């Protein structure tokens, strides 16, 4: 009996939590938030004090990447624990269709281990603005949650000063819905809109469930278009003071046709004033979202739960803000594929970690910290060692895909390698990220870098074999 007690004590010390003090999990995710618009990262024009405060208390990852720079497949990937290329989940679905009913999603694992699990608003895919306007579930996975709550909002139909800055060269068209850059400086307060309602509901759930272990997933929809926020959030961002990214002569000349993003200043018919207005409105949307993040974190503090709650903050993917005259996501260039990622663990020191991390890694990381056993089939890697030693390297590169799983990114410390099609038939991009971090010079066709390109071709083949080597029974098109 004496030795059994010693073993139990050692297990508690090792995991950090006893069965009686299961850690809560608060997972907060923004929508379309690029790391370049978070002031805890490199952008000082965009102010995010609440996210910055969390970053100062947790571990901030500087090289975190999504696995698909589009909402649906990215979320399906990190919630299921599989790469999109493993499950062929490339669309606006939950991913359950491809992993089957026997596989446990991230939150489902916690649900089946005694946790109250709830989502507020968008965790799996929801159409923005469509599902937000309707207050519907989108393509959510019901089995993942004890309860689920939607946050209906007016989106682009909100009352206030509005403007369409995409596909409106002379400024005469009225505001419009859909996945376009409509700006609304809205009347009313935070609670008129979806994210304000999400913060209020999340805070309510924290108070109601503070006496039981919970996994609470909070999904904010800003800064996803339309750029809608109460007008006070626009005041610190006058568009005429916005500095646009550098415009380089012939910037697209060395990029494969498929590398030109689906929304650009050219096909969006955006003049420089409209570009500046889009950036300013994005920052205002980020500021509104950041304020809601602060409300949820303050509730956690007020209820005395900070010392027993794991907090994660991230985004499903990034967003172009005029770099290369690109806008929105889908691209595998840095601003679209890279995401902010902060993990705060009670008792762990704040730090900055430069190891590569993937959103796929969140599932095994948080499960391990909470002492839960995960499936051997999960394809993410635990980041737990970086929480004690931020110099620890989990990965030597990040992997992401886009365009229906036919375009690939391998991102190492020195290189960003983008290949179009498995046979590279539609082109290649290679950027020296030490000398050319903004990715202006594609070196793929330069004979000096032929060896580097060939090495990456082989790395990609190996990575795809690794990713597809699972027991899902899925056949892959060649």
DRENNU-267772 format. One record per residue (C-alpha): residue number from 1; residue in one letter; x, y, z. Coordinates in Angstrom, 1 decimal. Layout:
<pts>
{pt NUM 'a' {X Y Z}}
...
</pts>
This chain:
<pts>
{pt 1 'x' {0.0 0.0 0.0}}
{pt 2 'x' {2.9 2.4 0.9}}
{pt 3 'x' {4.5 1.8 -2.5}}
{pt 4 'x' {1.1 2.3 -4.3}}
{pt 5 'x' {0.7 5.7 -2.7}}
{pt 6 'x' {4.2 6.7 -3.7}}
{pt 7 'x' {3.4 5.7 -7.3}}
{pt 8 'x' {0.2 7.7 -7.4}}
{pt 9 'x' {2.0 10.7 -6.0}}
{pt 10 'x' {4.7 10.4 -8.7}}
{pt 11 'x' {2.0 10.2 -11.3}}
{pt 12 'x' {0.3 13.4 -10.0}}
{pt 13 'x' {3.7 15.3 -10.0}}
{pt 14 'x' {4.5 14.0 -13.5}}
{pt 15 'x' {1.2 15.0 -15.1}}
{pt 16 'x' {0.8 18.1 -13.0}}
{pt 17 'x' {-2.9 17.4 -12.3}}
{pt 18 'x' {-4.7 14.9 -10.2}}
{pt 19 'x' {-8.0 13.3 -11.2}}
{pt 20 'x' {-9.7 15.6 -8.7}}
{pt 21 'x' {-8.2 18.7 -10.2}}
{pt 22 'x' {-8.6 18.1 -13.9}}
{pt 23 'x' {-7.4 21.2 -15.8}}
{pt 24 'x' {-10.0 23.2 -17.6}}
{pt 25 'x' {-9.4 24.0 -21.3}}
{pt 26 'x' {-10.3 27.4 -22.8}}
{pt 27 'x' {-9.7 27.3 -26.6}}
{pt 28 'x' {-10.2 30.7 -28.3}}
{pt 29 'x' {-9.9 30.9 -32.0}}
{pt 30 'x' {-10.2 34.0 -34.3}}
{pt 31 'x' {-11.3 33.7 -37.9}}
{pt 32 'x' {-8.9 34.8 -40.7}}
{pt 33 'x' {-6.4 36.4 -38.3}}
{pt 34 'x' {-2.9 36.8 -39.7}}
{pt 35 'x' {0.0 36.9 -37.3}}
{pt 36 'x' {1.1 40.1 -39.0}}
{pt 37 'x' {-2.0 41.9 -37.5}}
{pt 38 'x' {-1.2 41.0 -33.9}}
{pt 39 'x' {0.9 43.6 -32.0}}
{pt 40 'x' {2.4 40.8 -29.8}}
{pt 41 'x' {4.0 39.7 -33.1}}
{pt 42 'x' {5.6 42.1 -35.6}}
{pt 43 'x' {2.8 44.6 -36.3}}
{pt 44 'x' {2.7 47.7 -34.1}}
{pt 45 'x' {0.0 49.5 -36.2}}
{pt 46 'x' {-2.7 47.0 -35.2}}
{pt 47 'x' {-3.4 47.1 -31.4}}
{pt 48 'x' {-4.3 43.9 -29.7}}
{pt 49 'x' {-3.8 44.5 -25.9}}
{pt 50 'x' {-5.8 41.5 -24.6}}
{pt 51 'x' {-4.1 39.0 -26.9}}
{pt 52 'x' {-0.8 40.7 -26.1}}
{pt 53 'x' {-1.4 40.2 -22.4}}
{pt 54 'x' {-2.1 36.5 -22.9}}
{pt 55 'x' {1.1 36.3 -24.9}}
{pt 56 'x' {3.1 37.9 -22.1}}
{pt 57 'x' {1.8 35.2 -19.7}}
{pt 58 'x' {2.1 32.1 -22.0}}
{pt 59 'x' {4.3 30.7 -24.7}}
{pt 60 'x' {4.1 32.5 -28.0}}
{pt 61 'x' {5.0 30.5 -31.1}}
{pt 62 'x' {6.6 32.5 -33.9}}
{pt 63 'x' {6.5 29.7 -36.5}}
{pt 64 'x' {3.0 28.2 -36.2}}
{pt 65 'x' {1.3 27.2 -39.5}}
{pt 66 'x' {-2.2 26.1 -40.5}}
{pt 67 'x' {-2.6 22.9 -42.5}}
{pt 68 'x' {-4.9 24.4 -45.1}}
{pt 69 'x' {-5.4 28.2 -45.5}}
{pt 70 'x' {-9.2 28.0 -45.8}}
{pt 71 'x' {-11.7 27.8 -42.8}}
{pt 72 'x' {-13.4 24.4 -43.3}}
{pt 73 'x' {-10.4 22.1 -44.0}}
{pt 74 'x' {-8.2 23.8 -41.5}}
{pt 75 'x' {-10.7 23.4 -38.7}}
{pt 76 'x' {-11.5 19.8 -39.7}}
{pt 77 'x' {-7.8 19.1 -39.5}}
{pt 78 'x' {-7.0 20.4 -36.0}}
{pt 79 'x' {-10.2 19.1 -34.5}}
{pt 80 'x' {-9.8 15.6 -35.9}}
{pt 81 'x' {-6.0 15.3 -35.5}}
{pt 82 'x' {-5.4 14.5 -39.2}}
{pt 83 'x' {-3.8 16.3 -42.1}}
{pt 84 'x' {-6.2 17.3 -44.9}}
{pt 85 'x' {-4.1 15.2 -47.2}}
{pt 86 'x' {-4.7 12.1 -45.0}}
{pt 87 'x' {-8.5 12.4 -44.9}}
{pt 88 'x' {-8.9 14.3 -48.3}}
{pt 89 'x' {-11.0 16.8 -46.3}}
{pt 90 'x' {-10.6 19.9 -48.5}}
{pt 91 'x' {-14.0 21.5 -48.4}}
{pt 92 'x' {-16.5 23.1 -46.1}}
{pt 93 'x' {-17.3 20.1 -43.9}}
{pt 94 'x' {-16.6 18.9 -40.4}}
{pt 95 'x' {-14.3 16.1 -41.5}}
{pt 96 'x' {-16.4 13.5 -39.6}}
{pt 97 'x' {-17.5 12.2 -43.0}}
{pt 98 'x' {-14.0 11.0 -43.7}}
{pt 99 'x' {-12.6 10.0 -40.3}}
{pt 100 'x' {-15.7 7.9 -39.3}}
{pt 101 'x' {-17.7 7.6 -36.1}}
{pt 102 'x' {-15.0 5.6 -34.2}}
{pt 103 'x' {-12.4 8.4 -34.3}}
{pt 104 'x' {-12.6 10.9 -31.5}}
{pt 105 'x' {-12.3 14.6 -32.2}}
{pt 106 'x' {-10.2 16.8 -29.9}}
{pt 107 'x' {-13.1 18.0 -27.8}}
{pt 108 'x' {-14.9 14.6 -28.0}}
{pt 109 'x' {-11.9 13.0 -26.2}}
{pt 110 'x' {-12.4 15.4 -23.3}}
{pt 111 'x' {-16.2 14.9 -23.4}}
{pt 112 'x' {-15.7 11.1 -23.0}}
{pt 113 'x' {-13.3 11.7 -20.1}}
{pt 114 'x' {-15.7 13.5 -17.8}}
{pt 115 'x' {-15.5 17.0 -19.2}}
{pt 116 'x' {-18.4 19.4 -20.0}}
{pt 117 'x' {-17.6 20.4 -23.6}}
{pt 118 'x' {-19.2 23.3 -25.3}}
{pt 119 'x' {-18.6 25.4 -28.3}}
{pt 120 'x' {-19.8 29.0 -28.7}}
{pt 121 'x' {-20.1 30.0 -32.4}}
{pt 122 'x' {-17.6 28.9 -35.0}}
{pt 123 'x' {-15.2 26.0 -34.2}}
{pt 124 'x' {-15.9 23.6 -37.1}}
{pt 125 'x' {-16.9 25.4 -40.3}}
{pt 126 'x' {-19.6 28.0 -40.5}}
{pt 127 'x' {-20.3 30.2 -43.5}}
{pt 128 'x' {-19.5 33.8 -42.7}}
{pt 129 'x' {-21.6 35.8 -43.1}}
{pt 130 'x' {-24.4 33.3 -44.1}}
{pt 131 'x' {-24.5 31.0 -41.1}}
{pt 132 'x' {-23.9 33.9 -38.7}}
{pt 133 'x' {-26.9 35.8 -40.2}}
{pt 134 'x' {-29.1 32.7 -39.8}}
{pt 135 'x' {-27.6 31.6 -36.4}}
{pt 136 'x' {-27.2 28.1 -37.8}}
{pt 137 'x' {-24.8 25.3 -36.9}}
{pt 138 'x' {-22.9 25.3 -40.2}}
{pt 139 'x' {-21.2 21.9 -40.7}}
{pt 140 'x' {-20.6 21.4 -37.0}}
{pt 141 'x' {-19.9 18.0 -35.5}}
{pt 142 'x' {-22.6 17.3 -32.8}}
{pt 143 'x' {-20.8 14.4 -31.3}}
{pt 144 'x' {-17.9 16.7 -30.2}}
{pt 145 'x' {-20.0 18.6 -27.7}}
{pt 146 'x' {-22.1 18.4 -24.6}}
{pt 147 'x' {-23.8 21.6 -25.7}}
{pt 148 'x' {-23.4 24.0 -28.6}}
{pt 149 'x' {-24.4 27.6 -29.0}}
{pt 150 'x' {-24.6 29.9 -32.0}}
{pt 151 'x' {-24.2 33.7 -32.0}}
{pt 152 'x' {-26.5 35.3 -34.6}}
{pt 153 'x' {-25.5 38.7 -35.9}}
{pt 154 'x' {-26.5 41.1 -38.6}}
{pt 155 'x' {-23.1 41.0 -40.4}}
{pt 156 'x' {-23.1 43.2 -43.5}}
{pt 157 'x' {-26.8 44.2 -43.0}}
{pt 158 'x' {-25.9 46.0 -39.7}}
{pt 159 'x' {-27.0 49.6 -39.6}}
{pt 160 'x' {-24.2 52.2 -40.0}}
{pt 161 'x' {-21.8 53.8 -42.4}}
{pt 162 'x' {-20.9 51.3 -45.0}}
{pt 163 'x' {-18.7 50.9 -48.1}}
{pt 164 'x' {-17.8 48.2 -50.6}}
{pt 165 'x' {-14.0 48.3 -51.4}}
{pt 166 'x' {-13.8 45.2 -53.6}}
{pt 167 'x' {-15.2 45.1 -57.2}}
{pt 168 'x' {-16.4 48.7 -56.8}}
{pt 169 'x' {-13.8 50.9 -58.6}}
{pt 170 'x' {-15.8 54.1 -58.8}}
{pt 171 'x' {-17.4 53.6 -55.3}}
{pt 172 'x' {-20.9 53.7 -56.6}}
{pt 173 'x' {-22.1 50.2 -55.7}}
{pt 174 'x' {-23.9 49.8 -52.3}}
{pt 175 'x' {-22.7 47.4 -49.7}}
{pt 176 'x' {-23.2 43.7 -50.4}}
{pt 177 'x' {-23.1 40.4 -48.6}}
{pt 178 'x' {-21.1 37.3 -49.2}}
{pt 179 'x' {-17.3 36.7 -49.0}}
{pt 180 'x' {-16.3 40.2 -50.1}}
{pt 181 'x' {-14.7 43.2 -48.5}}
{pt 182 'x' {-17.7 45.2 -47.3}}
{pt 183 'x' {-16.9 47.7 -44.5}}
{pt 184 'x' {-19.6 48.6 -41.9}}
{pt 185 'x' {-18.9 51.1 -39.2}}
{pt 186 'x' {-21.9 49.9 -37.3}}
{pt 187 'x' {-24.2 51.7 -34.9}}
{pt 188 'x' {-24.8 50.3 -31.5}}
{pt 189 'x' {-22.5 48.4 -29.0}}
{pt 190 'x' {-20.6 45.2 -29.0}}
{pt 191 'x' {-23.6 43.1 -28.2}}
{pt 192 'x' {-25.3 43.9 -31.5}}
{pt 193 'x' {-22.8 41.6 -33.3}}
{pt 194 'x' {-21.9 38.0 -33.2}}
{pt 195 'x' {-18.6 38.3 -31.4}}
{pt 196 'x' {-20.0 40.4 -28.6}}
{pt 197 'x' {-22.7 37.7 -28.1}}
{pt 198 'x' {-20.1 35.0 -28.2}}
{pt 199 'x' {-18.0 36.6 -25.4}}
{pt 200 'x' {-21.1 37.1 -23.3}}
{pt 201 'x' {-22.2 33.5 -23.7}}
{pt 202 'x' {-18.7 32.1 -23.1}}
{pt 203 'x' {-18.5 34.2 -19.9}}
{pt 204 'x' {-21.8 32.9 -18.8}}
{pt 205 'x' {-20.8 29.3 -19.4}}
{pt 206 'x' {-17.5 29.8 -17.4}}
{pt 207 'x' {-19.5 31.0 -14.4}}
{pt 208 'x' {-22.1 28.2 -14.7}}
{pt 209 'x' {-19.6 25.4 -15.0}}
{pt 210 'x' {-16.7 26.6 -12.8}}
{pt 211 'x' {-17.3 23.7 -10.4}}
{pt 212 'x' {-16.7 21.0 -13.0}}
{pt 213 'x' {-13.9 20.4 -15.5}}
{pt 214 'x' {-14.8 22.0 -18.8}}
{pt 215 'x' {-13.5 22.2 -22.4}}
{pt 216 'x' {-14.9 25.5 -23.7}}
{pt 217 'x' {-14.2 26.3 -27.4}}
{pt 218 'x' {-14.9 30.0 -28.2}}
{pt 219 'x' {-15.0 30.9 -31.9}}
{pt 220 'x' {-14.9 34.6 -32.9}}
{pt 221 'x' {-15.7 35.4 -36.5}}
{pt 222 'x' {-13.8 38.6 -36.9}}
{pt 223 'x' {-11.7 39.7 -38.7}}
{pt 224 'x' {-13.3 37.5 -41.4}}
{pt 225 'x' {-15.1 39.6 -44.1}}
{pt 226 'x' {-17.4 41.5 -44.0}}
{pt 227 'x' {-15.4 44.0 -41.9}}
{pt 228 'x' {-18.1 44.8 -39.4}}
{pt 229 'x' {-17.6 46.4 -35.9}}
{pt 230 'x' {-19.1 49.1 -33.8}}
{pt 231 'x' {-17.9 52.4 -35.3}}
{pt 232 'x' {-15.8 53.3 -32.2}}
{pt 233 'x' {-13.3 50.6 -33.1}}
{pt 234 'x' {-12.6 52.3 -36.5}}
{pt 235 'x' {-11.6 55.6 -34.9}}
{pt 236 'x' {-8.0 54.7 -34.0}}
{pt 237 'x' {-7.4 53.5 -37.6}}
{pt 238 'x' {-7.9 56.4 -40.1}}
{pt 239 'x' {-7.3 54.9 -43.5}}
{pt 240 'x' {-5.2 57.8 -44.7}}
{pt 241 'x' {-2.6 56.9 -42.1}}
{pt 242 'x' {-2.3 53.3 -43.3}}
{pt 243 'x' {1.1 52.2 -44.7}}
{pt 244 'x' {0.5 49.7 -47.5}}
{pt 245 'x' {3.0 46.9 -48.2}}
{pt 246 'x' {5.7 47.6 -50.7}}
{pt 247 'x' {4.7 47.3 -54.4}}
{pt 248 'x' {7.5 45.7 -56.4}}
{pt 249 'x' {7.8 46.1 -60.1}}
{pt 250 'x' {7.2 42.8 -61.9}}
{pt 251 'x' {6.3 41.1 -58.6}}
{pt 252 'x' {4.1 38.5 -60.3}}
{pt 253 'x' {6.5 37.8 -63.2}}
{pt 254 'x' {8.2 34.8 -61.5}}
{pt 255 'x' {5.2 33.3 -59.8}}
{pt 256 'x' {3.3 30.4 -61.4}}
{pt 257 'x' {-0.2 31.3 -62.6}}
{pt 258 'x' {-1.7 29.2 -59.8}}
{pt 259 'x' {0.3 31.2 -57.3}}
{pt 260 'x' {-1.5 34.5 -58.1}}
{pt 261 'x' {-4.1 34.6 -55.3}}
{pt 262 'x' {-7.8 34.4 -56.0}}
{pt 263 'x' {-8.4 37.9 -54.7}}
{pt 264 'x' {-6.0 40.7 -55.8}}
{pt 265 'x' {-6.1 44.4 -56.1}}
{pt 266 'x' {-6.2 43.9 -59.8}}
{pt 267 'x' {-9.2 41.5 -60.1}}
{pt 268 'x' {-10.8 43.3 -57.2}}
{pt 269 'x' {-10.4 46.6 -59.0}}
{pt 270 'x' {-9.1 48.3 -55.9}}
{pt 271 'x' {-7.4 51.6 -56.0}}
{pt 272 'x' {-4.9 52.7 -53.4}}
{pt 273 'x' {-7.5 54.5 -51.3}}
{pt 274 'x' {-9.7 51.3 -51.2}}
{pt 275 'x' {-6.6 49.2 -50.3}}
{pt 276 'x' {-6.0 51.5 -47.3}}
{pt 277 'x' {-9.6 51.4 -46.3}}
{pt 278 'x' {-9.6 47.6 -46.4}}
{pt 279 'x' {-6.5 47.4 -44.1}}
{pt 280 'x' {-7.9 50.0 -41.7}}
{pt 281 'x' {-11.2 48.1 -41.5}}
{pt 282 'x' {-9.4 44.8 -40.9}}
{pt 283 'x' {-7.5 46.4 -38.0}}
{pt 284 'x' {-10.8 47.7 -36.6}}
{pt 285 'x' {-12.3 44.3 -36.8}}
{pt 286 'x' {-9.3 42.8 -35.1}}
{pt 287 'x' {-9.6 45.4 -32.3}}
{pt 288 'x' {-13.2 44.5 -31.8}}
{pt 289 'x' {-12.4 40.8 -31.6}}
{pt 290 'x' {-9.5 41.4 -29.2}}
{pt 291 'x' {-11.8 43.3 -26.9}}
{pt 292 'x' {-14.1 40.2 -26.7}}
{pt 293 'x' {-11.1 38.0 -26.0}}
{pt 294 'x' {-10.4 40.2 -23.1}}
{pt 295 'x' {-13.9 39.9 -21.7}}
{pt 296 'x' {-13.6 36.1 -21.7}}
{pt 297 'x' {-10.2 36.1 -20.1}}
{pt 298 'x' {-11.3 38.6 -17.5}}
{pt 299 'x' {-14.2 36.3 -16.5}}
{pt 300 'x' {-11.8 33.4 -16.1}}
{pt 301 'x' {-9.8 35.6 -13.7}}
{pt 302 'x' {-12.9 36.9 -11.8}}
{pt 303 'x' {-14.1 33.3 -11.2}}
{pt 304 'x' {-10.7 32.3 -9.8}}
{pt 305 'x' {-10.1 29.7 -12.5}}
{pt 306 'x' {-6.8 31.0 -14.1}}
{pt 307 'x' {-4.7 28.7 -11.9}}
{pt 308 'x' {-6.4 25.6 -13.3}}
{pt 309 'x' {-7.2 26.5 -16.9}}
{pt 310 'x' {-5.2 25.8 -20.0}}
{pt 311 'x' {-5.7 28.7 -22.4}}
{pt 312 'x' {-5.0 28.5 -26.2}}
{pt 313 'x' {-5.4 31.3 -28.6}}
{pt 314 'x' {-4.9 31.0 -32.4}}
{pt 315 'x' {-6.6 31.5 -35.8}}
{pt 316 'x' {-7.6 29.0 -38.5}}
{pt 317 'x' {-5.2 30.6 -41.0}}
{pt 318 'x' {-3.8 33.9 -42.0}}
{pt 319 'x' {-4.9 36.7 -44.3}}
{pt 320 'x' {-3.3 38.8 -47.0}}
{pt 321 'x' {-3.5 42.5 -46.5}}
{pt 322 'x' {-2.1 43.7 -49.8}}
{pt 323 'x' {1.2 41.9 -49.8}}
{pt 324 'x' {2.0 41.3 -53.5}}
{pt 325 'x' {-1.4 43.0 -54.0}}
{pt 326 'x' {-3.0 39.8 -52.6}}
{pt 327 'x' {-6.0 39.8 -50.3}}
{pt 328 'x' {-7.7 37.2 -48.1}}
{pt 329 'x' {-6.5 33.6 -47.7}}
{pt 330 'x' {-6.0 30.4 -49.8}}
{pt 331 'x' {-2.4 31.3 -50.8}}
{pt 332 'x' {0.5 29.3 -49.2}}
{pt 333 'x' {2.6 32.5 -49.0}}
{pt 334 'x' {3.6 33.5 -45.5}}
{pt 335 'x' {0.9 35.9 -44.5}}
{pt 336 'x' {-1.8 33.4 -45.4}}
{pt 337 'x' {-0.4 30.2 -44.0}}
{pt 338 'x' {1.2 31.4 -40.8}}
{pt 339 'x' {-1.0 31.9 -37.7}}
{pt 340 'x' {-0.6 33.4 -34.2}}
{pt 341 'x' {-0.4 30.7 -31.5}}
{pt 342 'x' {-0.3 31.3 -27.8}}
{pt 343 'x' {-0.5 28.5 -25.1}}
{pt 344 'x' {-0.8 29.4 -21.5}}
{pt 345 'x' {-0.4 26.6 -18.9}}
{pt 346 'x' {-0.8 27.3 -15.2}}
{pt 347 'x' {2.6 27.2 -13.5}}
{pt 348 'x' {4.6 27.5 -16.7}}
{pt 349 'x' {6.9 30.5 -17.3}}
{pt 350 'x' {6.1 32.8 -20.2}}
{pt 351 'x' {8.4 32.4 -23.2}}
{pt 352 'x' {8.8 32.8 -26.9}}
{pt 353 'x' {9.3 29.6 -28.9}}
{pt 354 'x' {10.8 29.5 -32.4}}
{pt 355 'x' {10.2 25.8 -33.1}}
{pt 356 'x' {7.9 25.0 -36.0}}
{pt 357 'x' {4.4 24.2 -34.8}}
{pt 358 'x' {1.3 23.1 -36.7}}
{pt 359 'x' {-2.3 23.6 -35.6}}
{pt 360 'x' {-2.5 19.8 -35.9}}
{pt 361 'x' {-0.3 19.7 -32.8}}
{pt 362 'x' {-2.8 21.2 -30.5}}
{pt 363 'x' {-4.9 18.1 -30.0}}
{pt 364 'x' {-2.1 15.8 -28.7}}
{pt 365 'x' {-0.4 18.6 -26.8}}
{pt 366 'x' {-3.5 19.6 -24.7}}
{pt 367 'x' {-4.6 16.0 -24.2}}
{pt 368 'x' {-1.1 15.1 -22.9}}
{pt 369 'x' {-1.0 18.0 -20.5}}
{pt 370 'x' {-4.5 17.0 -19.2}}
{pt 371 'x' {-3.3 13.4 -18.8}}
{pt 372 'x' {-5.6 12.0 -21.4}}
{pt 373 'x' {-4.6 9.1 -23.7}}
{pt 374 'x' {-4.9 9.8 -27.4}}
{pt 375 'x' {-5.2 7.5 -30.4}}
{pt 376 'x' {-2.0 6.2 -31.9}}
{pt 377 'x' {-3.3 7.4 -35.3}}
{pt 378 'x' {-3.1 11.2 -34.5}}
{pt 379 'x' {-0.8 12.9 -36.9}}
{pt 380 'x' {0.1 15.9 -34.8}}
{pt 381 'x' {3.1 16.1 -32.4}}
{pt 382 'x' {3.0 17.2 -28.8}}
{pt 383 'x' {4.4 20.6 -28.1}}
{pt 384 'x' {4.5 19.9 -24.4}}
{pt 385 'x' {8.4 20.0 -24.1}}
{pt 386 'x' {8.5 23.5 -25.5}}
{pt 387 'x' {6.3 24.7 -22.6}}
{pt 388 'x' {9.2 23.9 -20.3}}
{pt 389 'x' {12.0 24.5 -22.7}}
{pt 390 'x' {11.1 27.0 -25.5}}
{pt 391 'x' {14.4 26.1 -27.3}}
{pt 392 'x' {13.2 22.5 -27.8}}
{pt 393 'x' {12.5 21.8 -31.5}}
{pt 394 'x' {9.4 19.7 -32.2}}
{pt 395 'x' {9.6 19.9 -36.0}}
{pt 396 'x' {12.2 20.9 -38.6}}
{pt 397 'x' {9.5 22.1 -41.0}}
{pt 398 'x' {5.8 22.9 -41.4}}
{pt 399 'x' {3.6 21.3 -44.0}}
{pt 400 'x' {0.4 22.9 -45.5}}
{pt 401 'x' {-1.7 22.3 -48.6}}
{pt 402 'x' {-4.3 24.3 -50.6}}
{pt 403 'x' {-6.2 24.2 -53.9}}
{pt 404 'x' {-8.0 20.9 -53.2}}
{pt 405 'x' {-4.8 19.3 -51.8}}
{pt 406 'x' {-2.9 19.8 -55.0}}
{pt 407 'x' {-0.6 22.6 -53.9}}
{pt 408 'x' {1.9 22.0 -51.1}}
{pt 409 'x' {4.1 24.1 -48.8}}
{pt 410 'x' {7.2 22.9 -47.0}}
{pt 411 'x' {8.5 25.7 -44.7}}
{pt 412 'x' {11.9 25.3 -43.1}}
{pt 413 'x' {14.1 27.8 -41.2}}
{pt 414 'x' {15.8 28.9 -44.4}}
{pt 415 'x' {13.3 28.1 -47.2}}
{pt 416 'x' {9.7 28.3 -48.2}}
{pt 417 'x' {9.0 25.7 -50.9}}
{pt 418 'x' {5.7 25.7 -52.8}}
{pt 419 'x' {4.9 23.1 -55.3}}
{pt 420 'x' {1.9 23.0 -57.6}}
{pt 421 'x' {0.8 19.4 -58.3}}
{pt 422 'x' {2.6 16.3 -57.2}}
{pt 423 'x' {4.5 16.2 -60.4}}
{pt 424 'x' {5.3 20.0 -60.1}}
{pt 425 'x' {3.6 20.3 -63.5}}
{pt 426 'x' {2.1 23.7 -62.7}}
{pt 427 'x' {5.2 25.2 -61.3}}
{pt 428 'x' {7.4 25.7 -58.2}}
{pt 429 'x' {8.2 28.6 -55.9}}
{pt 430 'x' {11.4 28.7 -53.7}}
{pt 431 'x' {12.1 31.6 -51.4}}
{pt 432 'x' {15.1 32.3 -49.2}}
{pt 433 'x' {13.4 33.3 -46.0}}
{pt 434 'x' {16.6 34.6 -44.4}}
{pt 435 'x' {17.4 37.1 -47.2}}
{pt 436 'x' {13.9 37.5 -48.7}}
{pt 437 'x' {11.3 37.1 -45.9}}
{pt 438 'x' {8.6 39.0 -47.8}}
{pt 439 'x' {9.0 36.5 -50.7}}
{pt 440 'x' {9.6 38.8 -53.6}}
{pt 441 'x' {12.2 36.6 -55.5}}
{pt 442 'x' {11.3 33.1 -56.7}}
{pt 443 'x' {14.6 31.2 -56.9}}
{pt 444 'x' {13.1 27.9 -58.3}}
{pt 445 'x' {14.2 28.5 -61.9}}
{pt 446 'x' {17.7 29.7 -60.9}}
{pt 447 'x' {20.2 26.9 -61.8}}
{pt 448 'x' {22.1 27.7 -58.6}}
{pt 449 'x' {19.3 26.3 -56.6}}
{pt 450 'x' {18.5 23.2 -58.6}}
{pt 451 'x' {19.9 21.0 -55.9}}
{pt 452 'x' {17.7 22.7 -53.2}}
{pt 453 'x' {14.6 22.2 -55.4}}
{pt 454 'x' {15.4 18.6 -56.0}}
{pt 455 'x' {15.9 18.0 -52.3}}
{pt 456 'x' {12.5 19.6 -51.6}}
{pt 457 'x' {10.8 17.4 -54.2}}
{pt 458 'x' {12.1 14.4 -52.4}}
{pt 459 'x' {11.1 15.8 -49.0}}
{pt 460 'x' {7.6 16.4 -50.3}}
{pt 461 'x' {7.3 12.8 -51.6}}
{pt 462 'x' {8.4 11.5 -48.3}}
{pt 463 'x' {6.0 13.8 -46.4}}
{pt 464 'x' {3.0 12.7 -48.5}}
{pt 465 'x' {3.8 9.0 -48.0}}
{pt 466 'x' {4.0 9.7 -44.2}}
{pt 467 'x' {0.8 11.6 -44.2}}
{pt 468 'x' {-1.2 9.1 -46.2}}
{pt 469 'x' {0.2 6.1 -44.2}}
{pt 470 'x' {-2.8 5.6 -42.0}}
{pt 471 'x' {-5.6 3.1 -41.6}}
{pt 472 'x' {-8.4 5.2 -42.8}}
{pt 473 'x' {-8.8 3.2 -46.0}}
{pt 474 'x' {-8.8 6.2 -48.2}}
{pt 475 'x' {-7.6 5.9 -51.8}}
{pt 476 'x' {-5.5 8.8 -53.0}}
{pt 477 'x' {-5.7 10.1 -56.6}}
{pt 478 'x' {-2.3 10.1 -58.3}}
</pts>
